[in-house]
Amino acid sequence: MRNKDIFLQGEYVALKVLDETDIENSNWYDWFNDEKTTRFMQKHYYPNTKKQQLEFWESQIKGNDNKIQLGICPAQGGNIVGCVSLSSIDYLNRKAEIATIIGESSARNVKIFYESNKLMIMHGFHTLNLNRIYGGTIVKELADAMCRFFGFQIEGISRQDVYKNGTYHDVYQIGLLKEDFAKRFKNQAQC
């Protein structure tokens, strides 16, 4: 990873601009082929290839003003271990959807998950001037963790909204307002 590729820097992670080399040099495309990694995601319905990942990068990430998707790297450098994004950015209503995947099992820990999301949330509120960041998950414990860590609130439950692993699952809809995040992290510098 070159320093010029780093977009947001934390203590444990560096969030980098994604490019074609990330598709070649990491397991990014293969994360979505791994049944265990995707067991709680709306992925693993169809196989993914390097070519499809490149097409996704070209059509959905590169030059997209309504989405910021960054690669999660260890702070000391190396290949991406996951991705975090703000998508469906709505500049009129000042809101966006957050999503995170930690694709490398060796990097699945609270420090990496927490800091990656915090950096992206701070960027959304303090740089993009968003007022609301929202998301959804079929994992109640993950929704609860986002509430504990950052101040999200469970705003509703979409009953039997996702079919995964032979079962319909409820989706826990979560949302975070800029003012609630600011209260929780009032002593921290803005991005």
Residue frames relative to the residue before (quaternion, step in Angstrom):
aa qw qx qy qz dx dy dz
M 1.0000 0.0000 0.0000 0.0000 0.00 0.00 0.00
R 0.2952 -0.7402 0.5811 0.1653 3.52 -0.90 0.97
N 0.5933 -0.5979 0.4048 0.3559 3.58 -1.06 0.74
K 0.6476 0.5381 -0.3365 0.4216 3.58 1.02 -0.69
D 0.6121 0.5540 -0.3486 0.4438 3.60 1.23 -0.29
I 0.5667 0.6091 -0.3853 0.3991 3.61 1.22 -0.38
F 0.2120 -0.7861 0.5736 0.0902 3.54 -0.82 1.07
L 0.7809 0.0234 0.0072 0.6241 3.59 1.00 -0.87
Q 0.1651 -0.8073 0.5640 0.0538 3.56 -0.85 1.00
G 0.0664 -0.7811 0.6203 0.0255 3.54 -0.97 0.90
E 0.6974 -0.4408 0.3513 0.4427 3.53 -1.30 -0.22
Y 0.7914 0.2969 -0.1332 0.5175 3.59 0.97 -0.88
V 0.8017 0.1873 -0.0858 0.5611 3.58 1.13 -0.59
A 0.1966 -0.6941 0.6715 0.1694 3.47 -1.42 0.34
L 0.2211 -0.7574 0.6005 0.1296 3.56 -0.88 0.96
K 0.1062 -0.8458 0.5229 -0.0059 3.55 -0.52 1.22
V 0.5693 -0.5443 0.4932 0.3694 3.49 -1.33 0.42
L 0.3543 -0.7458 0.5293 0.1954 3.57 -0.82 1.02
D 0.0404 0.7850 -0.6176 0.0289 3.57 -1.08 0.76
E 0.7705 -0.3805 0.2507 0.4457 3.55 -1.34 0.02
T 0.6208 0.5624 -0.3567 0.4137 3.60 1.03 -0.67
D 0.6025 0.5601 -0.3664 0.4348 3.59 1.11 -0.55
I 0.6242 0.5228 -0.3355 0.4738 3.57 1.12 -0.62
E 0.6974 0.4696 -0.2602 0.4748 3.57 1.01 -0.84
N 0.7960 0.3783 -0.1622 0.4438 3.59 0.87 -0.98
S 0.7324 0.3501 -0.2327 0.5357 3.60 1.21 -0.02
N 0.5612 -0.5873 0.4663 0.3502 3.53 -1.36 -0.08
W 0.1845 0.8440 -0.4918 0.1085 3.58 1.29 0.31
Y 0.7174 0.4438 -0.2825 0.4567 3.60 0.64 -1.01
D 0.6888 0.5164 -0.2792 0.4254 3.57 1.02 -0.82
W 0.4904 0.6491 -0.4472 0.3716 3.62 1.18 -0.32
F 0.7085 0.4732 -0.2574 0.4559 3.57 1.02 -0.81
N 0.6126 0.5057 -0.3487 0.4974 3.56 1.33 0.01
D 0.6085 0.5690 -0.3397 0.4365 3.58 1.26 -0.31
E 0.4161 -0.7478 0.4669 0.2227 3.54 -0.50 1.22
K 0.6621 0.5080 -0.3118 0.4542 3.59 0.96 -0.80
T 0.6582 0.5168 -0.3097 0.4514 3.60 0.92 -0.89
T 0.7826 0.3543 -0.1615 0.4857 3.57 0.95 -0.88
R 0.3459 0.7905 -0.4709 0.1832 3.61 1.20 0.08
F 0.7593 0.3158 -0.1982 0.5333 3.62 1.14 -0.48
M 0.6041 0.5473 -0.3458 0.4646 3.58 1.26 0.33
Q 0.4768 -0.6167 0.5248 0.3420 3.54 -1.28 0.24
K 0.4590 0.6080 -0.4774 0.4378 3.53 0.70 1.24
H 0.7232 0.4369 -0.3358 0.4163 3.55 -1.37 0.07
Y 0.4063 0.6654 -0.5089 0.3649 3.55 1.11 0.68
Y 0.7731 0.1068 -0.0307 0.6244 3.55 1.13 -0.80
P 0.5616 -0.6041 0.4317 0.3651 3.62 -1.10 0.56
N 0.2518 -0.7475 0.5986 0.1394 3.54 -1.25 0.58
T 0.1489 -0.7858 0.5958 0.0729 3.59 -1.04 0.76
K 0.6652 -0.4698 0.3805 0.4381 3.55 -1.28 0.20
K 0.6362 0.5337 -0.3273 0.4508 3.56 0.98 -0.83
Q 0.6689 0.4874 -0.3016 0.4734 3.60 0.93 -0.86
Q 0.6327 0.5216 -0.3364 0.4630 3.59 1.05 -0.74
L 0.6336 0.5174 -0.3237 0.4754 3.58 1.04 -0.78
E 0.6463 0.5088 -0.3158 0.4730 3.59 0.97 -0.83
F 0.6250 0.5259 -0.3274 0.4751 3.60 1.05 -0.77
W 0.6494 0.5152 -0.3128 0.4637 3.58 0.90 -0.92
E 0.6925 0.4887 -0.2801 0.4508 3.58 0.87 -0.97
S 0.7699 0.3859 -0.2034 0.4657 3.60 0.89 -0.88
Q 0.7966 0.3428 -0.1565 0.4727 3.60 1.03 -0.72
I 0.7628 0.3562 -0.1940 0.5037 3.61 1.12 -0.53
K 0.6973 0.4874 -0.2771 0.4466 3.57 0.70 -1.10
G 0.8671 0.0408 -0.0564 0.4933 3.56 -0.70 1.11
N 0.4752 0.6730 -0.4411 0.3559 3.60 1.23 0.28
D 0.2814 -0.7922 0.5236 0.1383 3.59 -0.51 1.19
N 0.6884 0.4629 -0.2807 0.4828 3.59 1.24 -0.20
K 0.7491 0.2783 -0.1889 0.5708 3.57 1.28 0.26
I 0.0656 -0.7373 0.6704 0.0511 3.52 -1.11 0.83
Q 0.0593 0.7780 -0.6212 0.0729 3.56 -0.57 1.16
L 0.0696 -0.8143 0.5756 -0.0286 3.53 -0.70 1.18
G 0.4480 -0.6653 0.5297 0.2760 3.53 -1.20 0.61
I 0.3185 -0.7238 0.5832 0.1861 3.55 -1.03 0.84
C 0.0041 -0.7893 0.6125 -0.0432 3.57 -0.74 1.13
P 0.5660 -0.5366 0.4701 0.4131 3.57 -1.18 0.38
A 0.6069 -0.5976 0.3806 0.3600 3.60 -1.00 0.80
Q 0.6930 0.4793 -0.2791 0.4606 3.58 1.05 -0.70
G 0.6598 -0.5113 0.2977 0.4633 3.59 1.28 0.02
G 0.4601 0.6642 -0.5149 0.2866 3.52 -1.35 0.13
N 0.7021 -0.4530 0.3474 0.4255 3.53 -1.35 -0.03
I 0.6253 -0.5305 0.4066 0.4027 3.53 -1.26 0.34
V 0.2240 -0.7686 0.5891 0.1094 3.55 -1.13 0.80
G 0.7927 -0.0092 0.0198 0.6092 3.54 1.33 -0.15
C 0.2925 -0.7231 0.5912 0.2052 3.53 -1.35 -0.13
V 0.0852 -0.7511 0.6518 0.0605 3.52 -1.25 0.60
S 0.0205 -0.8338 0.5509 -0.0280 3.57 -0.93 0.84
L 0.1990 -0.6582 0.7006 0.1908 3.42 -1.49 0.32
S 0.0303 0.8146 -0.5764 0.0570 3.58 -0.58 1.11
S 0.7725 0.2846 -0.2717 0.4984 3.53 -1.35 0.26
I 0.1442 0.8102 -0.5514 0.1371 3.56 0.99 0.87
D 0.1122 -0.7858 0.6082 -0.0081 3.51 -0.72 1.22
Y 0.2239 -0.8234 0.5104 0.1065 3.58 -0.14 1.30
L 0.5927 0.5603 -0.3692 0.4456 3.60 1.15 -0.45
N 0.7839 0.2904 -0.1407 0.5305 3.57 0.83 -1.01
R 0.3612 -0.7912 0.4321 0.2384 3.57 1.40 0.07
K 0.5434 0.5811 -0.4228 0.4339 3.54 0.71 1.15
A 0.0115 -0.7830 0.6219 0.0030 3.57 -1.29 0.41
E 0.4275 -0.6800 0.5406 0.2503 3.53 -1.31 0.46
I 0.2335 -0.7710 0.5789 0.1260 3.58 -0.93 0.92
A 0.0423 0.7737 -0.6310 0.0375 3.55 -1.13 0.75
T 0.0684 -0.7942 0.6038 -0.0019 3.55 -1.12 0.75
I 0.0050 0.7463 -0.6650 -0.0283 3.52 -1.20 0.68
I 0.1402 -0.7155 0.6769 0.1006 3.54 -1.03 0.87
G 0.2031 -0.8552 0.4711 0.0737 3.54 -0.07 1.34
E 0.6975 0.4315 -0.2614 0.5088 3.57 1.08 -0.70
S 0.4462 -0.7255 0.4523 0.2646 3.58 -0.56 1.14
S 0.6240 0.5560 -0.3412 0.4302 3.60 1.08 -0.64
A 0.7100 0.4376 -0.2483 0.4927 3.61 1.21 -0.41
R 0.5028 0.6579 -0.4321 0.3572 3.59 1.21 0.04
N 0.3699 0.6832 -0.5538 0.2997 3.50 -0.09 1.35
V 0.6863 -0.5209 0.3290 0.3866 3.53 -1.25 0.49
K 0.6359 0.5505 -0.3481 0.4140 3.62 0.90 -0.83
I 0.6907 0.4656 -0.2833 0.4752 3.59 0.87 -0.92
F 0.6552 0.5054 -0.3115 0.4672 3.59 0.90 -0.88
Y 0.6835 0.5024 -0.2848 0.4465 3.57 0.82 -1.04
E 0.7287 0.4429 -0.2708 0.4467 3.58 0.68 -1.04
S 0.6104 0.5502 -0.3542 0.4464 3.62 1.00 -0.71
N 0.6936 0.4617 -0.2699 0.4825 3.56 0.89 -0.94
K 0.6478 0.5217 -0.3308 0.4458 3.59 0.92 -0.83
L 0.6479 0.5119 -0.3258 0.4605 3.60 0.91 -0.84
M 0.6827 0.4808 -0.2930 0.4658 3.58 0.92 -0.88
I 0.6359 0.5157 -0.3290 0.4705 3.60 0.99 -0.78
M 0.6522 0.5091 -0.3149 0.4651 3.59 0.91 -0.89
H 0.6373 0.5155 -0.3274 0.4700 3.58 0.98 -0.81
G 0.6547 0.5270 -0.3091 0.4452 3.57 0.95 -0.88
F 0.7358 0.4179 -0.2388 0.4763 3.57 0.84 -0.94
H 0.7897 0.3818 -0.1820 0.4445 3.57 0.76 -1.04
T 0.7486 0.3580 -0.2185 0.5135 3.60 1.08 -0.55
L 0.7483 0.3666 -0.2102 0.5113 3.58 0.89 -0.92
N 0.3405 -0.7703 0.4679 0.2679 3.59 1.32 -0.22
L 0.2303 0.7603 -0.5637 0.2264 3.57 0.95 0.89
N 0.3378 -0.7275 0.5586 0.2114 3.54 -1.24 0.47
R 0.8043 0.1315 -0.0297 0.5787 3.58 1.17 -0.61
I 0.0629 -0.7498 0.6580 0.0278 3.52 -1.07 0.88
Y 0.0408 -0.8215 0.5671 -0.0427 3.55 -0.80 1.04
G 0.0114 0.7863 -0.6178 -0.0042 3.54 -1.31 0.21
G 0.2026 -0.7677 0.5910 0.1426 3.51 -1.32 -0.15
T 0.0019 -0.7984 0.6015 -0.0254 3.55 -1.15 0.63
I 0.4261 -0.6773 0.5318 0.2772 3.55 -1.20 0.52
V 0.6292 0.5223 -0.3200 0.4784 3.57 1.31 -0.08
K 0.3659 -0.7548 0.5035 0.2071 3.60 -0.33 1.23
E 0.6430 0.5361 -0.3280 0.4377 3.61 0.96 -0.81
L 0.6401 0.5042 -0.3269 0.4787 3.60 1.06 -0.68
A 0.6246 0.5173 -0.3352 0.4795 3.59 0.98 -0.78
D 0.6585 0.5054 -0.3031 0.4681 3.59 0.94 -0.88
A 0.6401 0.5230 -0.3253 0.4592 3.61 1.00 -0.78
M 0.6460 0.5022 -0.3249 0.4743 3.61 0.95 -0.81
C 0.6212 0.5259 -0.3341 0.4754 3.60 1.09 -0.66
R 0.6855 0.4816 -0.2803 0.4685 3.60 0.89 -0.94
F 0.7162 0.4786 -0.2661 0.4326 3.59 0.79 -1.04
F 0.8582 0.1979 -0.0265 0.4728 3.57 0.72 -1.09
G 0.5497 -0.6277 0.3996 0.3797 3.60 1.19 -0.32
F 0.3103 0.7262 -0.5418 0.2878 3.60 1.18 0.40
Q 0.2101 -0.7368 0.6216 0.1631 3.54 -1.29 0.35
I 0.4408 -0.6333 0.5506 0.3186 3.54 -1.13 0.62
E 0.1947 -0.8272 0.5240 0.0570 3.54 -0.52 1.25
G 0.7939 -0.1736 0.1108 0.5721 3.54 1.22 -0.24
I 0.3097 -0.7141 0.5940 0.2034 3.51 -1.34 0.12
S 0.2198 -0.7341 0.6287 0.1321 3.55 -0.84 1.02
R 0.3039 -0.8085 0.4800 0.1538 3.53 -0.22 1.30
Q 0.8599 -0.0382 -0.0222 0.5086 3.54 -1.03 0.98
D 0.2346 0.8327 -0.4636 0.1915 3.55 1.00 0.91
V 0.7882 0.2402 -0.1093 0.5560 3.60 1.10 -0.64
Y 0.2467 -0.7423 0.6070 0.1402 3.54 -0.97 0.94
K 0.1871 0.7771 -0.5725 0.1826 3.57 -0.55 1.16
N 0.8622 0.0213 -0.0492 0.5036 3.55 -0.96 0.95
G 0.7482 -0.4516 0.2156 0.4357 3.54 0.89 1.00
T 0.7269 0.3679 -0.2111 0.5401 3.57 1.30 0.10
Y 0.3950 -0.6581 0.5768 0.2797 3.53 -1.22 0.54
H 0.1535 -0.8031 0.5742 0.0424 3.55 -0.92 0.99
D 0.4640 -0.6201 0.5536 0.3061 3.51 -1.24 0.60
V 0.2383 -0.7356 0.6127 0.1636 3.57 -1.20 0.58
Y 0.2803 -0.7477 0.5859 0.1379 3.53 -0.84 1.11
Q 0.2185 -0.7837 0.5751 0.0857 3.55 -0.54 1.27
I 0.0524 -0.8084 0.5862 -0.0067 3.57 -0.76 1.07
G 0.0359 -0.7974 0.6023 0.0111 3.56 -1.16 0.60
L 0.1327 -0.7744 0.6171 0.0435 3.52 -1.21 0.70
L 0.2403 -0.7605 0.5889 0.1308 3.55 -0.89 0.99
K 0.6261 -0.5577 0.4006 0.3694 3.54 -1.14 0.71
E 0.6699 0.5127 -0.3119 0.4372 3.61 0.88 -0.89
D 0.6542 0.4982 -0.3177 0.4721 3.61 1.04 -0.69
F 0.6312 0.5127 -0.3217 0.4850 3.56 1.05 -0.77
A 0.6501 0.5281 -0.3155 0.4460 3.60 0.94 -0.89
K 0.6359 0.5217 -0.3319 0.4619 3.61 0.99 -0.75
R 0.6846 0.4974 -0.2859 0.4496 3.56 0.94 -0.91
F 0.7989 0.2371 -0.0972 0.5441 3.58 1.00 -0.84
K 0.1485 0.8636 -0.4728 0.0926 3.59 1.11 0.69
N 0.7213 0.4438 -0.2576 0.4652 3.62 1.05 -0.57
Q 0.5918 0.5822 -0.3638 0.4224 3.58 1.25 0.05
A 0.5449 -0.6258 0.4562 0.3215 3.53 -1.09 0.80
Q 0.4678 -0.6554 0.5183 0.2880 3.51 -1.19 0.65
C 0.5489 -0.5971 0.4699 0.3484 3.55 -1.23 0.52
